[in-house]
Amino acid sequence: MPTTLDIDTLRSLIAIVELKSFSRAAERVGRSQSAISLQIARLEGLVGHPLLERVRGRVIGVTERGAEFVAHAREIVALNERAVAAMRRPAASERIRLGIPADFLERDFSSTLAEIRARCPDARLSLRTDLSARLAEDVGQGRLDLAFFKRAPSNEGGAAIAFESMSWFGDATSAPAGRDDAVPLVAFAEGCAYREEALRSLRLTGRDWIIACEARSLSALLAAVRAGLGYAALPARLAARKSLKHAHRRAELPDLNPVELALGIAEGRNMAFARTIGGIIAERCSLA
């Protein structure tokens, strides 16, 4: 029966040799000291030779046969890592399908894309914009490899990476005719988390509303707000960048909850690479 070497055990051996300490090696590989001691004992039994020189329990180096074996161990571990990395890297013709809300392209998302290209030069992205609800559904169904979307704070699948504080902006100086007590809204189409939060808060306080303008892009929404068509619920940080004025207190609009920014990653062969790209997006969001 062929003898098989365990990669994790080889990593433990290399750590012990480099650090000359079982306890520090255990910290590096994330195991207990007793666990890696047992690994080395089994390994020495498997190869039939002592590998480490010890004095009073302390590691002072490797035996002659141990030095020969450690050289092989380094090659095996390195080859293992190269093989895994090669399989996780998409083929040259394969693209990572990334979905983001359309309004993020009109923020500073271009710098995030530049960071992805700089840190993942092999990444070939296929970018699609859509409403957050559709992006979350598509990544769940595997139609996207990675999706960055907005939602109400929840415990659903997908990693929460940031929260956006929401406020009301605009006025109603040019709002379409309607009932005097109905709040004229400027919003994205159904499926947008900003719109859903606006409607949730109005329902909770028993306020009526009308959709005065349904915008298909951030620039169109901002233009409608500036034209006085109604009020928009938007992230405070985004509105500040766009120099929007807060809604006047006399409008008596209800308080808004934060909106969660989340990352969804589909299972599949591109999962590891998508996680790397998702990590960059999460990092950039935390710095924004």
Salt bridges, closest charged atoms under 4 A:
ASP8 OD1 - ARG11 NH1 3.05
ASP8 OD2 - ARG31 NH2 3.78
GLU18 OE1 - ARG28 NH1 2.50
GLU18 OE2 - ARG74 NH1 2.89
GLU68 OE1 - ARG65 NE 3.47
GLU81 OE2 - ARG11 NE 3.99
GLU94 OE2 - ARG269 NE 3.68
ASP103 OD2 - ARG107 NH2 3.23
ASP103 OD1 - LYS150 NZ 2.86
GLU115 OE2 - ARG119 NH1 3.21
ASP122 OD2 - ARG89 NE 3.47
ASP130 OD2 - ARG128 NH1 3.15
ASP130 OD1 - ARG134 NH1 3.18
GLU137 OE2 - ARG143 NH2 3.65
ASP138 OD2 - ARG128 NH2 2.46
ASP138 OD1 - ARG143 NH2 2.73
ASP145 OD1 - ARG97 NH2 3.06
GLU164 OE2 - ARG107 NH1 2.70
ASP181 OD1 - ARG179 NE 3.56
GLU197 OE2 - ARG200 NH2 2.76
ASP208 OD2 - ARG179 NH2 2.81
GLU214 OE1 - ARG195 NH1 2.72
GLU214 OE2 - ARG216 NH2 3.44
GLU260 OE2 - ARG151 NE 2.45
GLU283 OE2 - ARG119 NH1 3.08
